[in-house]
Amino acid sequence: MKSSPSLRKEDIFTMAETRKPNKLYCTHPKNYGKGSRACRVTGRDGGMGLIRKYGINMKRQVFRERATDMGWIKYS
């Protein structure tokens, strides 16, 4: 049975040196979808928990804090 060739420290260093980061990652502006919208109060990106109905555009947590100030009433 043959033993697998072991890597030397020099080989590992040259492998890491030649690796290039992916320059196309998150460089294009997002103009559509969930990631394009943000909370109008905190500025956090949209996605799960962004309330868009009636043009509110607030995260769910912020809306719960400010709903009574905006005139919303919780019925149940």
All heavy atoms as a GROMACS GRO file, in nm:
protein
  613
    1MET      N    1   0.084  -0.118   0.000
    1MET     CA    2   0.000   0.000   0.000
    1MET      C    3   0.088   0.124   0.000
    1MET      O    4   0.180   0.137   0.080
    1MET     CB    5  -0.086  -0.003   0.126
    1MET     CG    6  -0.189   0.103   0.126
    1MET     SD    7  -0.307   0.058   0.256
    1MET     CE    8  -0.348   0.217   0.309
    2LYS      N    9   0.058   0.215  -0.090
    2LYS     CA   10   0.139   0.336  -0.101
    2LYS      C   11   0.093   0.440   0.000
    2LYS      O   12  -0.026   0.453   0.027
    2LYS     CB   13   0.124   0.396  -0.240
    2LYS     CG   14   0.197   0.320  -0.347
    2LYS     CD   15   0.187   0.396  -0.476
    2LYS     CE   16   0.267   0.329  -0.584
    2LYS     NZ   17   0.262   0.403  -0.708
    3SER      N   18   0.187   0.511   0.054
    3SER     CA   19   0.152   0.619   0.146
    3SER      C   20   0.124   0.745   0.064
    3SER      O   21   0.184   0.768  -0.039
    3SER     CB   22   0.264   0.643   0.245
    3SER     OG   23   0.379   0.687   0.177
    4SER      N   24   0.030   0.826   0.112
    4SER     CA   25  -0.004   0.948   0.040
    4SER      C   26   0.108   1.050   0.060
    4SER      O   27   0.168   1.057   0.167
    4SER     CB   28  -0.136   1.004   0.091
    4SER     OG   29  -0.123   1.036   0.227
    5PRO      N   30   0.136   1.126  -0.045
    5PRO     CA   31   0.244   1.226  -0.031
    5PRO      C   32   0.202   1.334   0.067
    5PRO      O   33   0.090   1.383   0.065
    5PRO     CB   34   0.259   1.282  -0.171
    5PRO     CG   35   0.132   1.252  -0.240
    5PRO     CD   36   0.077   1.129  -0.176
    6SER      N   37   0.294   1.368   0.155
    6SER     CA   38   0.262   1.470   0.256
    6SER      C   39   0.296   1.608   0.200
    6SER      O   40   0.385   1.623   0.117
    6SER     CB   41   0.341   1.444   0.383
    6SER     OG   42   0.480   1.451   0.356
    7LEU      N   43   0.223   1.707   0.245
    7LEU     CA   44   0.248   1.843   0.201
    7LEU      C   45   0.354   1.907   0.291
    7LEU      O   46   0.352   1.891   0.412
    7LEU     CB   47   0.120   1.926   0.209
    7LEU     CG   48   0.011   1.889   0.109
    7LEU    CD1   49  -0.115   1.969   0.140
    7LEU    CD2   50   0.057   1.917  -0.031
    8ARG      N   51   0.441   1.978   0.228
    8ARG     CA   52   0.541   2.052   0.304
    8ARG      C   53   0.488   2.190   0.339
    8ARG      O   54   0.389   2.236   0.282
    8ARG     CB   55   0.668   2.067   0.220
    8ARG     CG   56   0.732   1.934   0.184
    8ARG     CD   57   0.850   1.955   0.096
    8ARG     NE   58   0.809   2.042  -0.017
    8ARG     CZ   59   0.883   2.067  -0.121
    8ARG    NH1   60   1.002   2.017  -0.132
    8ARG    NH2   61   0.839   2.145  -0.218
    9LYS      N   62   0.550   2.257   0.431
    9LYS     CA   63   0.508   2.391   0.471
    9LYS      C   64   0.519   2.488   0.354
    9LYS      O   65   0.436   2.576   0.336
    9LYS     CB   66   0.592   2.442   0.587
    9LYS     CG   67   0.562   2.375   0.718
    9LYS     CD   68   0.645   2.434   0.828
    9LYS     CE   69   0.618   2.361   0.958
    9LYS     NZ   70   0.700   2.412   1.066
   10GLU      N   71   0.618   2.471   0.270
   10GLU     CA   72   0.637   2.560   0.155
   10GLU      C   73   0.522   2.544   0.056
   10GLU      O   74   0.476   2.641  -0.004
   10GLU     CB   75   0.770   2.530   0.084
   10GLU     CG   76   0.893   2.559   0.168
   10GLU     CD   77   0.930   2.444   0.261
   10GLU    OE1   78   0.889   2.330   0.233
   10GLU    OE2   79   0.997   2.468   0.361
   11ASP      N   80   0.473   2.420   0.039
   11ASP     CA   81   0.363   2.396  -0.053
   11ASP      C   82   0.235   2.462  -0.004
   11ASP      O   83   0.160   2.521  -0.081
   11ASP     CB   84   0.339   2.246  -0.071
   11ASP     CG   85   0.456   2.176  -0.139
   11ASP    OD1   86   0.533   2.246  -0.210
   11ASP    OD2   87   0.471   2.055  -0.121
   12ILE      N   88   0.209   2.452   0.125
   12ILE     CA   89   0.089   2.512   0.182
   12ILE      C   90   0.095   2.663   0.170
   12ILE      O   91  -0.003   2.729   0.136
   12ILE     CB   92   0.071   2.468   0.328
   12ILE    CG1   93   0.046   2.317   0.334
   12ILE    CG2   94  -0.044   2.543   0.394
   12ILE    CD1   95   0.047   2.261   0.472
   13PHE      N   96   0.210   2.722   0.192
   13PHE     CA   97   0.226   2.867   0.184
   13PHE      C   98   0.201   2.915   0.041
   13PHE      O   99   0.132   3.013   0.020
   13PHE     CB  100   0.365   2.907   0.231
   13PHE     CG  101   0.388   3.056   0.226
   13PHE    CD1  102   0.322   3.139   0.316
   13PHE    CD2  103   0.471   3.112   0.132
   13PHE    CE1  104   0.341   3.275   0.312
   13PHE    CE2  105   0.491   3.249   0.127
   13PHE     CZ  106   0.425   3.330   0.217
   14THR      N  107   0.254   2.845  -0.057
   14THR     CA  108   0.235   2.888  -0.196
   14THR      C  109   0.091   2.868  -0.239
   14THR      O  110   0.039   2.947  -0.318
   14THR     CB  111   0.329   2.812  -0.292
   14THR    OG1  112   0.309   2.673  -0.275
   14THR    CG2  113   0.473   2.849  -0.267
   15MET      N  114   0.022   2.766  -0.186
   15MET     CA  115  -0.119   2.747  -0.221
   15MET      C  116  -0.203   2.862  -0.167
   15MET      O  117  -0.290   2.914  -0.236
   15MET     CB  118  -0.169   2.614  -0.164
   15MET     CG  119  -0.120   2.493  -0.239
   15MET     SD  120  -0.157   2.337  -0.157
   15MET     CE  121  -0.330   2.349  -0.127
   16ALA      N  122  -0.177   2.903  -0.043
   16ALA     CA  123  -0.253   3.012   0.017
   16ALA      C  124  -0.220   3.144  -0.050
   16ALA      O  125  -0.303   3.233  -0.059
   16ALA     CB  126  -0.224   3.020   0.166
   17GLU      N  127  -0.098   3.157  -0.098
   17GLU     CA  128  -0.055   3.281  -0.161
   17GLU      C  129  -0.121   3.301  -0.296
   17GLU      O  130  -0.150   3.413  -0.336
   17GLU     CB  131   0.097   3.276  -0.178
   17GLU     CG  132   0.164   3.409  -0.171
   17GLU     CD  133   0.314   3.391  -0.173
   17GLU    OE1  134   0.363   3.301  -0.241
   17GLU    OE2  135   0.379   3.468  -0.104
   18THR      N  136  -0.146   3.192  -0.368
   18THR     CA  137  -0.202   3.204  -0.502
   18THR      C  138  -0.354   3.217  -0.501
   18THR      O  139  -0.412   3.251  -0.602
   18THR     CB  140  -0.164   3.081  -0.587
   18THR    OG1  141  -0.211   2.964  -0.521
   18THR    CG2  142  -0.016   3.073  -0.606
   19ARG      N  143  -0.419   3.189  -0.387
   19ARG     CA  144  -0.563   3.202  -0.380
   19ARG      C  145  -0.605   3.347  -0.388
   19ARG      O  146  -0.552   3.433  -0.318
   19ARG     CB  147  -0.613   3.143  -0.248
   19ARG     CG  148  -0.715   3.034  -0.270
   19ARG     CD  149  -0.768   2.979  -0.143
   19ARG     NE  150  -0.666   2.906  -0.071
   19ARG     CZ  151  -0.654   2.907   0.059
   19ARG    NH1  152  -0.734   2.978   0.132
   19ARG    NH2  153  -0.559   2.839   0.118
   20LYS      N  154  -0.702   3.379  -0.475
   20LYS     CA  155  -0.750   3.516  -0.488
   20LYS      C  156  -0.892   3.524  -0.434
   20LYS      O  157  -0.971   3.433  -0.455
   20LYS     CB  158  -0.750   3.558  -0.635
   20LYS     CG  159  -0.612   3.566  -0.693
   20LYS     CD  160  -0.618   3.606  -0.837
   20LYS     CE  161  -0.480   3.608  -0.898
   20LYS     NZ  162  -0.484   3.636  -1.041
   21PRO      N  163  -0.927   3.634  -0.367
   21PRO     CA  164  -1.065   3.647  -0.322
   21PRO      C  165  -1.159   3.668  -0.439
   21PRO      O  166  -1.119   3.720  -0.544
   21PRO     CB  167  -1.061   3.769  -0.230
   21PRO     CG  168  -0.944   3.847  -0.276
   21PRO     CD  169  -0.844   3.746  -0.329
   22ASN      N  170  -1.284   3.628  -0.421
   22ASN     CA  171  -1.382   3.646  -0.525
   22ASN      C  172  -1.423   3.793  -0.528
   22ASN      O  173  -1.490   3.842  -0.438
   22ASN     CB  174  -1.504   3.557  -0.496
   22ASN     CG  175  -1.602   3.558  -0.609
   22ASN    OD1  176  -1.585   3.628  -0.708
   22ASN    ND2  177  -1.707   3.480  -0.595
   23LYS      N  178  -1.384   3.865  -0.630
   23LYS     CA  179  -1.408   4.009  -0.634
   23LYS      C  180  -1.551   4.044  -0.676
   23LYS      O  181  -1.591   4.157  -0.666
   23LYS     CB  182  -1.310   4.073  -0.730
   23LYS     CG  183  -1.168   4.058  -0.683
   23LYS     CD  184  -1.078   4.158  -0.745
   23LYS     CE  185  -0.941   4.138  -0.688
   23LYS     NZ  186  -0.872   4.256  -0.663
   24LEU      N  187  -1.628   3.946  -0.723
   24LEU     CA  188  -1.764   3.974  -0.766
   24LEU      C  189  -1.865   3.958  -0.654
   24LEU      O  190  -1.983   3.979  -0.674
   24LEU     CB  191  -1.802   3.880  -0.882
   24LEU     CG  192  -1.721   3.898  -1.008
   24LEU    CD1  193  -1.764   3.796  -1.111
   24LEU    CD2  194  -1.739   4.038  -1.064
   25TYR      N  195  -1.821   3.923  -0.535
   25TYR     CA  196  -1.911   3.899  -0.424
   25TYR      C  197  -1.965   4.030  -0.368
   25TYR      O  198  -1.889   4.115  -0.322
   25TYR     CB  199  -1.839   3.820  -0.315
   25TYR     CG  200  -1.923   3.788  -0.196
   25TYR    CD1  201  -2.024   3.694  -0.205
   25TYR    CD2  202  -1.904   3.852  -0.076
   25TYR    CE1  203  -2.104   3.665  -0.097
   25TYR    CE2  204  -1.982   3.823   0.032
   25TYR     CZ  205  -2.082   3.730   0.022
   25TYR     OH  206  -2.161   3.701   0.129
   26CYS      N  207  -2.094   4.049  -0.373
   26CYS     CA  208  -2.163   4.167  -0.318
   26CYS      C  209  -2.112   4.300  -0.374
   26CYS      O  210  -2.103   4.398  -0.301
   26CYS     CB  211  -2.156   4.169  -0.165
   26CYS     SG  212  -2.249   4.036  -0.090
   27THR      N  213  -2.077   4.304  -0.500
   27THR     CA  214  -2.031   4.430  -0.557
   27THR      C  215  -2.139   4.497  -0.640
   27THR      O  216  -2.137   4.617  -0.658
   27THR     CB  217  -1.908   4.407  -0.647
   27THR    OG1  218  -1.940   4.312  -0.747
   27THR    CG2  219  -1.790   4.358  -0.566
   28HIS      N  220  -2.233   4.419  -0.693
   28HIS     CA  221  -2.339   4.475  -0.776
   28HIS      C  222  -2.449   4.531  -0.687
   28HIS      O  223  -2.489   4.467  -0.592
   28HIS     CB  224  -2.394   4.366  -0.868
   28HIS     CG  225  -2.482   4.419  -0.976
   28HIS    ND1  226  -2.432   4.488  -1.082
   28HIS    CD2  227  -2.616   4.416  -0.993
   28HIS    CE1  228  -2.531   4.524  -1.162
   28HIS    NE2  229  -2.644   4.482  -1.109
   29PRO      N  230  -2.499   4.651  -0.715
   29PRO     CA  231  -2.605   4.706  -0.630
   29PRO      C  232  -2.733   4.624  -0.641
   29PRO      O  233  -2.768   4.575  -0.747
   29PRO     CB  234  -2.626   4.847  -0.685
   29PRO     CG  235  -2.570   4.846  -0.820
   29PRO     CD  236  -2.461   4.742  -0.822
   30LYS      N  237  -2.802   4.610  -0.529
   30LYS     CA  238  -2.924   4.529  -0.524
   30LYS      C  239  -3.044   4.623  -0.542
   30LYS      O  240  -3.072   4.704  -0.455
   30LYS     CB  241  -2.930   4.458  -0.389
   30LYS     CG  242  -3.042   4.363  -0.374
   30LYS     CD  243  -3.003   4.225  -0.416
   30LYS     CE  244  -3.111   4.129  -0.372
   30LYS     NZ  245  -3.103   4.002  -0.426
   31ASN      N  246  -3.111   4.613  -0.656
   31ASN     CA  247  -3.224   4.700  -0.685
   31ASN      C  248  -3.357   4.627  -0.682
   31ASN      O  249  -3.460   4.686  -0.715
   31ASN     CB  250  -3.207   4.764  -0.822
   31ASN     CG  251  -3.084   4.850  -0.830
   31ASN    OD1  252  -3.048   4.914  -0.734
   31ASN    ND2  253  -3.016   4.850  -0.943
   32TYR      N  254  -3.357   4.502  -0.646
   32TYR     CA  255  -3.480   4.423  -0.649
   32TYR      C  256  -3.475   4.321  -0.537
   32TYR      O  257  -3.369   4.290  -0.485
   32TYR     CB  258  -3.495   4.350  -0.782
   32TYR     CG  259  -3.378   4.261  -0.813
   32TYR    CD1  260  -3.379   4.128  -0.773
   32TYR    CD2  261  -3.266   4.309  -0.877
   32TYR    CE1  262  -3.271   4.046  -0.797
   32TYR    CE2  263  -3.158   4.228  -0.902
   32TYR     CZ  264  -3.162   4.097  -0.863
   32TYR     OH  265  -3.055   4.016  -0.887
   33GLY      N  266  -3.591   4.270  -0.496
   33GLY     CA  267  -3.598   4.164  -0.397
   33GLY      C  268  -3.591   4.215  -0.254
   33GLY      O  269  -3.592   4.335  -0.227
   34LYS      N  270  -3.581   4.119  -0.163
   34LYS     CA  271  -3.585   4.151  -0.021
   34LYS      C  272  -3.464   4.232   0.024
   34LYS      O  273  -3.475   4.315   0.113
   34LYS     CB  274  -3.592   4.023   0.061
   34LYS     CG  275  -3.720   3.947   0.044
   34LYS     CD  276  -3.720   3.822   0.130
   34LYS     CE  277  -3.850   3.747   0.118
   34LYS     NZ  278  -3.851   3.629   0.202
   35GLY      N  279  -3.349   4.208  -0.034
   35GLY     CA  280  -3.228   4.277   0.009
   35GLY      C  281  -3.221   4.422  -0.034
   35GLY      O  282  -3.137   4.497   0.011
   36SER      N  283  -3.310   4.464  -0.125
   36SER     CA  284  -3.305   4.601  -0.174
   36SER      C  285  -3.379   4.698  -0.082
   36SER      O  286  -3.360   4.818  -0.091
   36SER     CB  287  -3.368   4.610  -0.312
   36SER     OG  288  -3.506   4.581  -0.307
   37ARG      N  289  -3.463   4.644   0.007
   37ARG     CA  290  -3.542   4.730   0.094
   37ARG      C  291  -3.482   4.733   0.234
   37ARG      O  292  -3.423   4.636   0.278
   37ARG     CB  293  -3.686   4.678   0.100
   37ARG     CG  294  -3.756   4.684  -0.034
   37ARG     CD  295  -3.894   4.629  -0.027
   37ARG     NE  296  -3.898   4.484  -0.030
   37ARG     CZ  297  -3.905   4.412  -0.140
   37ARG    NH1  298  -3.905   4.472  -0.257
   37ARG    NH2  299  -3.911   4.281  -0.134
   38ALA      N  300  -3.499   4.845   0.303
   38ALA     CA  301  -3.444   4.860   0.437
   38ALA      C  302  -3.546   4.928   0.528
   38ALA      O  303  -3.639   4.993   0.482
   38ALA     CB  304  -3.315   4.942   0.433
   39CYS      N  305  -3.524   4.915   0.657
   39CYS     CA  306  -3.609   4.978   0.758
   39CYS      C  307  -3.586   5.129   0.754
   39CYS      O  308  -3.472   5.175   0.750
   39CYS     CB  309  -3.575   4.923   0.896
   39CYS     SG  310  -3.667   5.000   1.030
   40ARG      N  311  -3.694   5.205   0.756
   40ARG     CA  312  -3.680   5.350   0.748
   40ARG      C  313  -3.630   5.411   0.880
   40ARG      O  314  -3.581   5.523   0.881
   40ARG     CB  315  -3.811   5.416   0.708
   40ARG     CG  316  -3.919   5.403   0.810
   40ARG     CD  317  -4.040   5.488   0.780
   40ARG     NE  318  -4.097   5.454   0.652
   40ARG     CZ  319  -4.162   5.540   0.574
   40ARG    NH1  320  -4.180   5.663   0.613
   40ARG    NH2  321  -4.213   5.502   0.460
   41VAL      N  322  -3.639   5.338   0.990
   41VAL     CA  323  -3.597   5.390   1.119
   41VAL      C  324  -3.452   5.352   1.148
   41VAL      O  325  -3.368   5.438   1.173
   41VAL     CB  326  -3.689   5.338   1.232
   41VAL    CG1  327  -3.643   5.387   1.367
   41VAL    CG2  328  -3.832   5.379   1.205
   42THR      N  329  -3.424   5.221   1.144
   42THR     CA  330  -3.291   5.175   1.183
   42THR      C  331  -3.196   5.162   1.065
   42THR      O  332  -3.075   5.160   1.084
   42THR     CB  333  -3.300   5.038   1.251
   42THR    OG1  334  -3.360   4.945   1.159
   42THR    CG2  335  -3.383   5.045   1.377
   43GLY      N  336  -3.250   5.148   0.943
   43GLY     CA  337  -3.165   5.133   0.826
   43GLY      C  338  -3.119   4.991   0.801
   43GLY      O  339  -3.041   4.967   0.710
   44ARG      N  340  -3.166   4.896   0.884
   44ARG     CA  341  -3.128   4.756   0.864
   44ARG      C  342  -3.189   4.703   0.736
   44ARG      O  343  -3.299   4.743   0.696
   44ARG     CB  344  -3.176   4.671   0.981
   44ARG     CG  345  -3.101   4.700   1.109
   44ARG     CD  346  -3.152   4.616   1.223
   44ARG     NE  347  -3.134   4.474   1.195
   44ARG     CZ  348  -3.196   4.378   1.261
   44ARG    NH1  349  -3.282   4.408   1.355
   44ARG    NH2  350  -3.173   4.252   1.232
   45ASP      N  351  -3.117   4.610   0.672
   45ASP     CA  352  -3.166   4.553   0.548
   45ASP      C  353  -3.294   4.475   0.571
   45ASP      O  354  -3.319   4.425   0.680
   45ASP     CB  355  -3.061   4.460   0.487
   45ASP     CG  356  -2.946   4.538   0.428
   45ASP    OD1  357  -2.966   4.656   0.396
   45ASP    OD2  358  -2.838   4.481   0.413
   46GLY      N  359  -3.373   4.463   0.466
   46GLY     CA  360  -3.501   4.394   0.474
   46GLY      C  361  -3.485   4.245   0.486
   46GLY      O  362  -3.385   4.194   0.533
   47GLY      N  363  -3.584   4.172   0.439
   47GLY     CA  364  -3.585   4.028   0.453
   47GLY      C  365  -3.699   3.989   0.543
   47GLY      O  366  -3.809   4.042   0.532
   48MET      N  367  -3.673   3.897   0.633
   48MET     CA  368  -3.777   3.853   0.724
   48MET      C  369  -3.807   3.963   0.826
   48MET      O  370  -3.716   4.019   0.886
   48MET     CB  371  -3.731   3.727   0.799
   48MET     CG  372  -3.702   3.610   0.711
   48MET     SD  373  -3.850   3.540   0.639
   48MET     CE  374  -3.920   3.460   0.780
   49GLY      N  375  -3.933   3.995   0.844
   49GLY     CA  376  -3.972   4.089   0.947
   49GLY      C  377  -3.986   4.233   0.902
   49GLY      O  378  -4.004   4.321   0.985
   50LEU      N  379  -3.981   4.260   0.773
   50LEU     CA  380  -3.999   4.397   0.725
   50LEU      C  381  -4.146   4.415   0.689
   50LEU      O  382  -4.200   4.344   0.604
   50LEU     CB  383  -3.911   4.423   0.603
   50LEU     CG  384  -3.913   4.566   0.551
   50LEU    CD1  385  -3.840   4.657   0.649
   50LEU    CD2  386  -3.847   4.574   0.416
   51ILE      N  387  -4.212   4.512   0.753
   51ILE     CA  388  -4.353   4.538   0.725
   51ILE      C  389  -4.359   4.644   0.616
   51ILE      O  390  -4.318   4.758   0.635
   51ILE     CB  391  -4.426   4.586   0.852
   51ILE    CG1  392  -4.418   4.479   0.959
   51ILE    CG2  393  -4.568   4.625   0.821
   51ILE    CD1  394  -4.472   4.522   1.093
   52ARG      N  395  -4.413   4.604   0.501
   52ARG     CA  396  -4.420   4.694   0.386
   52ARG      C  397  -4.560   4.747   0.360
   52ARG      O  398  -4.576   4.839   0.280
   52ARG     CB  399  -4.371   4.620   0.262
   52ARG     CG  400  -4.226   4.579   0.270
   52ARG     CD  401  -4.186   4.500   0.150
   52ARG     NE  402  -4.215   4.572   0.027
   52ARG     CZ  403  -4.243   4.514  -0.088
   52ARG    NH1  404  -4.244   4.384  -0.098
   52ARG    NH2  405  -4.269   4.585  -0.195
   53LYS      N  406  -4.659   4.690   0.425
   53LYS     CA  407  -4.798   4.727   0.396
   53LYS      C  408  -4.820   4.874   0.430
   53LYS      O  409  -4.770   4.925   0.529
   53LYS     CB  410  -4.891   4.638   0.478
   53LYS     CG  411  -5.034   4.643   0.432
   53LYS     CD  412  -5.115   4.533   0.498
   53LYS     CE  413  -5.254   4.531   0.441
   53LYS     NZ  414  -5.335   4.424   0.497
   54TYR      N  415  -4.898   4.942   0.348
   54TYR     CA  416  -4.930   5.084   0.359
   54TYR      C  417  -4.805   5.172   0.353
   54TYR      O  418  -4.806   5.285   0.402
   54TYR     CB  419  -5.008   5.114   0.488
   54TYR     CG  420  -5.128   5.026   0.509
   54TYR    CD1  421  -5.135   4.942   0.619
   54TYR    CD2  422  -5.232   5.026   0.418
   54TYR    CE1  423  -5.246   4.861   0.639
   54TYR    CE2  424  -5.342   4.944   0.436
   54TYR     CZ  425  -5.349   4.862   0.547
   54TYR     OH  426  -5.457   4.782   0.565
   55GLY      N  427  -4.696   5.120   0.300
   55GLY     CA  428  -4.573   5.199   0.288
   55GLY      C  429  -4.502   5.223   0.420
   55GLY      O  430  -4.427   5.319   0.435
   56ILE      N  431  -4.525   5.135   0.518
   56ILE     CA  432  -4.464   5.152   0.650
   56ILE      C  433  -4.313   5.131   0.643
   56ILE      O  434  -4.236   5.211   0.696
   56ILE     CB  435  -4.529   5.057   0.752
   56ILE    CG1  436  -4.673   5.099   0.776
   56ILE    CG2  437  -4.451   5.057   0.883
   56ILE    CD1  438  -4.751   5.004   0.863
   57ASN      N  439  -4.270   5.023   0.578
   57ASN     CA  440  -4.127   4.990   0.560
   57ASN      C  441  -4.047   4.997   0.690
   57ASN      O  442  -3.947   5.066   0.701
   57ASN     CB  443  -4.063   5.081   0.455
   57ASN     CG  444  -4.118   5.055   0.318
   57ASN    OD1  445  -4.156   4.943   0.286
   57ASN    ND2  446  -4.127   5.159   0.237
   58MET      N  447  -4.095   4.926   0.791
   58MET     CA  448  -4.026   4.917   0.919
   58MET      C  449  -4.007   4.771   0.955
   58MET      O  450  -4.087   4.687   0.918
   58MET     CB  451  -4.108   4.981   1.031
   58MET     CG  452  -4.125   5.127   1.025
   58MET     SD  453  -4.236   5.177   1.156
   58MET     CE  454  -4.152   5.318   1.216
   59LYS      N  455  -3.902   4.745   1.029
   59LYS     CA  456  -3.884   4.611   1.081
   59LYS      C  457  -3.993   4.585   1.185
   59LYS      O  458  -4.047   4.676   1.246
   59LYS     CB  459  -3.747   4.596   1.148
   59LYS     CG  460  -3.630   4.606   1.053
   59LYS     CD  461  -3.624   4.495   0.953
   59LYS     CE  462  -3.544   4.380   1.006
   59LYS     NZ  463  -3.521   4.276   0.908
   60ARG      N  464  -4.024   4.458   1.203
   60ARG     CA  465  -4.133   4.417   1.291
   60ARG      C  466  -4.113   4.467   1.435
   60ARG      O  467  -4.206   4.515   1.499
   60ARG     CB  468  -4.141   4.265   1.288
   60ARG     CG  469  -4.248   4.204   1.373
   60ARG     CD  470  -4.242   4.054   1.363
   60ARG     NE  471  -4.114   4.000   1.402
   60ARG     CZ  472  -4.075   3.980   1.528
   60ARG    NH1  473  -4.156   4.010   1.626
   60ARG    NH2  474  -3.957   3.930   1.555
   61GLN      N  475  -3.992   4.458   1.486
   61GLN     CA  476  -3.963   4.498   1.624
   61GLN      C  477  -3.981   4.649   1.642
   61GLN      O  478  -4.036   4.694   1.744
   61GLN     CB  479  -3.819   4.459   1.661
   61GLN     CG  480  -3.795   4.311   1.663
   61GLN     CD  481  -3.753   4.256   1.527
   61GLN    OE1  482  -3.765   4.322   1.425
   61GLN    NE2  483  -3.706   4.132   1.526
   62VAL      N  484  -3.938   4.727   1.545
   62VAL     CA  485  -3.950   4.873   1.554
   62VAL      C  486  -4.097   4.913   1.544
   62VAL      O  487  -4.141   5.005   1.614
   62VAL     CB  488  -3.867   4.941   1.442
   62VAL    CG1  489  -3.885   5.091   1.444
   62VAL    CG2  490  -3.721   4.905   1.456
   63PHE      N  491  -4.172   4.844   1.458
   63PHE     CA  492  -4.313   4.876   1.445
   63PHE      C  493  -4.388   4.851   1.576
   63PHE      O  494  -4.473   4.931   1.615
   63PHE     CB  495  -4.376   4.793   1.333
   63PHE     CG  496  -4.523   4.819   1.317
   63PHE    CD1  497  -4.567   4.936   1.258
   63PHE    CD2  498  -4.616   4.729   1.363
   63PHE    CE1  499  -4.703   4.962   1.244
   63PHE    CE2  500  -4.752   4.753   1.350
   63PHE     CZ  501  -4.795   4.870   1.289
   64ARG      N  502  -4.354   4.742   1.646
   64ARG     CA  503  -4.420   4.714   1.773
   64ARG      C  504  -4.393   4.824   1.876
   64ARG      O  505  -4.477   4.858   1.957
   64ARG     CB  506  -4.375   4.580   1.829
   64ARG     CG  507  -4.436   4.462   1.756
   64ARG     CD  508  -4.389   4.332   1.815
   64ARG     NE  509  -4.418   4.322   1.957
   64ARG     CZ  510  -4.517   4.249   2.010
   64ARG    NH1  511  -4.595   4.180   1.931
   64ARG    NH2  512  -4.536   4.245   2.139
   65GLU      N  513  -4.274   4.884   1.872
   65GLU     CA  514  -4.239   4.990   1.966
   65GLU      C  515  -4.312   5.120   1.933
   65GLU      O  516  -4.350   5.194   2.023
   65GLU     CB  517  -4.089   5.017   1.962
   65GLU     CG  518  -4.004   4.904   2.014
   65GLU     CD  519  -3.856   4.927   1.989
   65GLU    OE1  520  -3.820   5.032   1.931
   65GLU    OE2  521  -3.776   4.839   2.026
   66ARG      N  522  -4.332   5.148   1.805
   66ARG     CA  523  -4.383   5.279   1.764
   66ARG      C  524  -4.525   5.279   1.711
   66ARG      O  525  -4.572   5.382   1.664
   66ARG     CB  526  -4.290   5.336   1.658
   66ARG     CG  527  -4.151   5.355   1.710
   66ARG     CD  528  -4.058   5.400   1.603
   66ARG     NE  529  -3.924   5.408   1.656
   66ARG     CZ  530  -3.844   5.509   1.634
   66ARG    NH1  531  -3.881   5.608   1.560
   66ARG    NH2  532  -3.723   5.509   1.686
   67ALA      N  533  -4.593   5.165   1.716
   67ALA     CA  534  -4.726   5.156   1.657
   67ALA      C  535  -4.826   5.249   1.725
   67ALA      O  536  -4.907   5.314   1.658
   67ALA     CB  537  -4.775   5.012   1.662
   68THR      N  538  -4.825   5.258   1.858
   68THR     CA  539  -4.921   5.344   1.927
   68THR      C  540  -4.893   5.492   1.898
   68THR      O  541  -4.986   5.571   1.889
   68THR     CB  542  -4.916   5.319   2.078
   68THR    OG1  543  -4.783   5.335   2.125
   68THR    CG2  544  -4.965   5.180   2.111
   69ASP      N  545  -4.767   5.529   1.881
   69ASP     CA  546  -4.734   5.668   1.847
   69ASP      C  547  -4.783   5.703   1.707
   69ASP      O  548  -4.816   5.818   1.680
   69ASP     CB  549  -4.582   5.688   1.852
   69ASP     CG  550  -4.525   5.665   1.990
   69ASP    OD1  551  -4.602   5.679   2.087
   69ASP    OD2  552  -4.406   5.633   2.000
   70MET      N  553  -4.790   5.603   1.620
   70MET     CA  554  -4.837   5.625   1.483
   70MET      C  555  -4.988   5.620   1.474
   70MET      O  556  -5.045   5.650   1.369
   70MET     CB  557  -4.777   5.518   1.390
   70MET     CG  558  -4.627   5.531   1.376
   70MET     SD  559  -4.546   5.391   1.298
   70MET     CE  560  -4.646   5.354   1.160
   71GLY      N  561  -5.058   5.580   1.583
   71GLY     CA  562  -5.203   5.578   1.584
   71GLY      C  563  -5.265   5.442   1.562
   71GLY      O  564  -5.386   5.431   1.544
   72TRP      N  565  -5.185   5.336   1.562
   72TRP     CA  566  -5.239   5.201   1.545
   72TRP      C  567  -5.290   5.150   1.677
   72TRP      O  568  -5.232   5.176   1.783
   72TRP     CB  569  -5.129   5.107   1.492
   72TRP     CG  570  -5.089   5.139   1.351
   72TRP    CD1  571  -4.996   5.228   1.312
   72TRP    CD2  572  -5.140   5.078   1.233
   72TRP    NE1  573  -4.986   5.229   1.176
   72TRP    CE2  574  -5.073   5.137   1.125
   72TRP    CE3  575  -5.236   4.981   1.208
   72TRP    CZ2  576  -5.099   5.103   0.993
   72TRP    CZ3  577  -5.262   4.946   1.078
   72TRP    CH2  578  -5.195   5.007   0.972
   73ILE      N  579  -5.401   5.074   1.674
   73ILE     CA  580  -5.461   5.019   1.794
   73ILE      C  581  -5.464   4.869   1.782
   73ILE      O  582  -5.503   4.815   1.679
   73ILE     CB  583  -5.606   5.071   1.811
   73ILE    CG1  584  -5.606   5.223   1.822
   73ILE    CG2  585  -5.671   5.010   1.933
   73ILE    CD1  586  -5.744   5.284   1.814
   74LYS      N  587  -5.422   4.800   1.887
   74LYS     CA  588  -5.424   4.654   1.889
   74LYS      C  589  -5.559   4.610   1.948
   74LYS      O  590  -5.594   4.647   2.059
   74LYS     CB  591  -5.309   4.600   1.974
   74LYS     CG  592  -5.294   4.452   1.967
   74LYS     CD  593  -5.167   4.408   2.038
   74LYS     CE  594  -5.153   4.257   2.033
   74LYS     NZ  595  -5.032   4.211   2.097
   75TYR      N  596  -5.634   4.530   1.870
   75TYR     CA  597  -5.768   4.492   1.912
   75TYR      C  598  -5.772   4.365   1.993
   75TYR      O  599  -5.863   4.343   2.069
   75TYR     CB  600  -5.859   4.477   1.791
   75TYR     CG  601  -5.904   4.612   1.737
   75TYR    CD1  602  -5.864   4.656   1.614
   75TYR    CD2  603  -5.986   4.694   1.814
   75TYR    CE1  604  -5.903   4.778   1.566
   75TYR    CE2  605  -6.027   4.816   1.767
   75TYR     CZ  606  -5.985   4.858   1.642
   75TYR     OH  607  -6.024   4.980   1.595
   76SER      N  608  -5.682   4.273   1.974
   76SER     CA  609  -5.690   4.150   2.053
   76SER      C  610  -5.556   4.098   2.093
   76SER      O  611  -5.456   4.150   2.071
   76SER     CB  612  -5.761   4.040   1.977
   76SER     OG  613  -5.697   4.012   1.855
   0.00000   0.00000   0.00000
